[in-house]
Amino acid sequence: TESSATCEVCEGAEEMTEPLKQCTAWLHAYFCEPARTASLPVPAFHHPLLQRDSFTRQVLWTLLRDVKFGEAVSYKQLADLAGNSRAARAVGGAMRSNPIPIIIPCHRVICSSGQTGNYGGGNLMKEWLLSHEKLQKEKLAY
């Protein structure tokens, strides 16, 4: 069911740095106006994990770039996209290491069987995020 709650930004928004404003705008769009996420710049990421050259970094950037809003991909499919078709377990490790879930949408990675698999925010949250995206994508199709 749809929530009647409105999306709000906390007080003090005028004091935020530009990267935080970008992040806030992106998250607001994700939850309230998903069609806008494609036109917004992705917030700058300065986490060390995303700076090192590693398979985890490759997987996370591939996920961000290639798996769009309302889509899902299996761990194996993401391993293929990231260049190592035999690294499905390593993809699971990359999802657990994701420092910025939702923005780097690890909730979109599911089991080959179609089951949702695990999620750091809890399986109910993963299911909610997938349902949110499916519902919003269906609305955009009309």
C-alpha positions as CSV (number, residue, x, y, z in Angstrom):
1,T,0.0,0.0,0.0
2,E,1.1,3.5,-0.6
3,S,2.0,5.8,2.3
4,S,0.3,9.1,2.6
5,A,3.4,10.6,4.3
6,T,5.2,13.4,2.5
7,C,8.9,13.5,1.9
8,E,10.7,16.1,3.9
9,V,14.2,17.2,4.5
10,C,15.3,17.9,8.0
11,E,15.7,21.4,9.4
12,G,19.1,22.9,8.7
13,A,19.2,21.9,5.0
14,E,20.6,25.3,4.2
15,E,23.7,24.5,6.2
16,M,24.5,21.3,4.3
17,T,27.6,20.9,2.1
18,E,27.1,20.5,-1.6
19,P,27.8,16.7,-1.7
20,L,25.3,16.3,1.2
21,K,22.7,18.4,-0.7
22,Q,23.3,16.2,-3.8
23,C,22.8,13.0,-1.7
24,T,19.7,14.4,-0.1
25,A,18.2,15.4,-3.4
26,W,19.0,12.0,-4.9
27,L,17.4,10.1,-1.9
28,H,14.4,12.4,-2.0
29,A,13.9,11.7,-5.7
30,Y,14.4,7.9,-5.1
31,F,11.6,7.8,-2.5
32,C,9.3,10.5,-3.8
33,E,9.9,11.1,-7.5
34,P,11.8,8.1,-8.9
35,A,11.6,9.3,-12.5
36,R,14.0,12.1,-11.5
37,T,16.8,9.9,-10.3
38,A,18.0,9.2,-13.8
39,S,18.5,13.0,-14.4
40,L,20.2,13.7,-11.1
41,P,24.0,13.5,-10.7
42,V,25.0,10.5,-8.5
43,P,26.5,11.9,-5.3
44,A,30.2,11.9,-5.0
45,F,31.6,8.9,-3.2
46,H,34.7,9.2,-1.1
47,H,34.7,5.9,0.7
48,P,38.1,4.2,0.6
49,L,36.5,0.9,-0.6
50,L,35.3,2.8,-3.8
51,Q,38.7,4.3,-4.4
52,R,40.8,1.1,-4.4
53,D,41.1,-1.0,-7.5
54,S,39.4,-4.2,-6.5
55,F,36.8,-6.7,-7.7
56,T,34.4,-5.3,-5.0
57,R,34.8,-1.8,-6.5
58,Q,34.2,-3.2,-10.0
59,V,31.1,-5.0,-8.8
60,L,29.6,-2.0,-7.0
61,W,30.3,0.4,-9.9
62,T,28.9,-2.1,-12.4
63,L,25.7,-2.5,-10.3
64,L,25.3,1.3,-10.1
65,R,25.8,1.8,-13.8
66,D,24.1,-1.2,-15.3
67,V,21.2,-2.3,-13.1
68,K,18.4,0.3,-13.5
69,F,15.6,1.3,-11.2
70,G,13.0,-1.4,-11.0
71,E,15.3,-4.1,-12.3
72,A,16.9,-7.0,-10.5
73,V,19.9,-9.1,-11.3
74,S,21.2,-12.4,-9.9
75,Y,24.6,-12.6,-8.1
76,K,25.8,-14.7,-11.0
77,Q,24.6,-12.2,-13.6
78,L,26.3,-9.4,-11.8
79,A,29.5,-11.4,-11.6
80,D,29.3,-11.8,-15.4
81,L,28.7,-8.1,-15.9
82,A,31.6,-7.3,-13.7
83,G,33.9,-9.6,-15.7
84,N,34.2,-12.8,-13.7
85,S,31.4,-15.3,-14.3
86,R,32.7,-17.6,-11.6
87,A,32.6,-15.0,-8.8
88,A,29.0,-15.1,-7.6
89,R,30.1,-15.6,-4.0
90,A,32.5,-12.7,-4.3
91,V,29.6,-10.6,-5.5
92,G,27.7,-11.5,-2.3
93,G,30.8,-10.3,-0.4
94,A,30.8,-7.0,-2.3
95,M,27.1,-6.5,-1.5
96,R,27.9,-7.0,2.2
97,S,30.7,-4.4,1.9
98,N,28.6,-1.8,0.1
99,P,29.1,1.4,2.1
100,I,26.1,3.3,0.6
101,P,23.1,1.0,0.1
102,I,20.1,2.3,-1.8
103,I,22.4,4.7,-3.8
104,I,24.5,1.7,-4.9
105,P,21.4,-0.5,-5.1
106,C,22.6,-3.8,-3.6
107,H,18.9,-4.6,-2.9
108,R,18.5,-5.2,-6.6
109,V,20.8,-8.3,-6.4
110,I,18.8,-11.5,-5.9
111,C,19.3,-15.2,-6.0
112,S,19.1,-17.1,-9.3
113,S,16.1,-18.9,-7.9
114,G,14.3,-15.6,-7.7
115,Q,14.4,-15.5,-3.9
116,T,15.6,-12.2,-2.5
117,G,18.6,-13.4,-0.6
118,N,20.0,-11.5,2.3
119,Y,20.3,-7.7,2.9
120,G,22.2,-5.8,5.5
121,G,19.1,-3.7,6.3
122,G,17.1,-6.8,6.8
123,N,15.1,-9.0,4.3
124,L,11.9,-7.1,4.9
125,M,13.6,-3.8,3.9
126,K,15.0,-5.5,0.8
127,E,11.6,-6.7,-0.2
128,W,10.1,-3.3,0.5
129,L,12.7,-1.5,-1.7
130,L,12.1,-4.0,-4.5
131,S,8.3,-3.6,-4.2
132,H,8.7,0.3,-4.1
133,E,10.7,0.2,-7.3
134,K,8.3,-2.2,-9.0
135,L,5.3,-0.1,-8.1
136,Q,7.0,3.2,-9.1
137,K,8.1,1.7,-12.4
138,E,4.6,0.4,-13.1
139,K,3.2,4.0,-12.4
140,L,5.7,5.5,-14.8
141,A,4.6,3.1,-17.5
142,Y,1.1,4.5,-17.5
